Amino acid sequence: MKTRTFAVVCTACLFLPVAGVTAAQASLPGAAQQSAVIAAVGLDDPAKKEIAMKLVSSAENSSLDWRAQFKYIEDIGDGRGYTAGIIGFCSGTHDMLELVREYTRRKPGNVLAKYLPALERVDGSDSHEGLDPNYTKDWKTAAKDKVFQDTQEAERDRVYFNPSVNRAKQDGLRTLGQFIYYDAIVMHGDGGDKTSFSNIRKRAMAKAKTPAQGGDETAYLNAFLDARVWAMKQEEAHSDTSRVDTAQRVFLRNGNFDLKTPLSWKVYGDSFSIK
């Protein structure tokens, strides 16, 4: 089940200046300079965030057009019930329930509001009880509503994007590492189970130090991706690890820590590029 619990650690290490850092930033000592560097190239920069949305969409929906996915909904047979929307909200993992609750708070009486009791019942399971036969049709209707689109984006940021990017910054990771964290939490959620984001991170930290701990960024990210691949292989539905092996590792091998374009990668046999 996807849950959200993030620990907090302090940052303390010397980060070498990179492109985009001002002379004033470069003169800062230690952790202050590190924070300035990460802020300068963070995934929350609008242009970088757009790249992140396209990268995730290529893996989740085989398309770079992530905005076309507001209406997406299907049961992909992974035990999480219906998967839907721009980030794969699931009826069995609580985030879809929270999404529809927030949509209803913003727009009472919307077309999905009547499904809240059913979503509460199926939460934690792969059941469609109370959702079929019209839930998928009504979801697609709701997806035409700007309020629902805005709600999907807000919940994506609150539950997944902002926590993972903030966690990565605390660990001293640049834009690529921030994306690697984000993609991991999108797929695995966060919680107590062994394949959750936090436990993937713990597994990586047992092998390598984060940059904030004084470790090498490449070594740590390779350790994190190794742990991520292990987690993916624990579940048949996620056993194809190409979104790591032929995408994220390619960027890492190229030393593209700032996710600079052009980018070329493959996911599940499909080739993509951002010019």
Buried (B, 14 or more C-beta within 10 A) or exposed (E): BBBBEBEEEEBEBEBEBBEEBEEEBEEBEEBEBBBBBBBBBBBBBEEBBEBBBBBBBBBBBEBBEBEEBBBBBEBEEBBBBBBBBBBBBBBBBBBBBBBBBBBBEEBEEBBBBBBBEBBEBBBBBBBBEBBEEEBBEBBBBBBEBEEBBEBBBBBBBEBBBBBBBBBBBBBBBBBBBBBBBBBBBBBBBBBEBEBBBBBBBEBBBEEBBBBBBEBEBBBBBBBBBBBBBBBBEEEEEBEBBBBBBBBBBBBBEEEBBBBBEEBBBBBEEEEBEBE
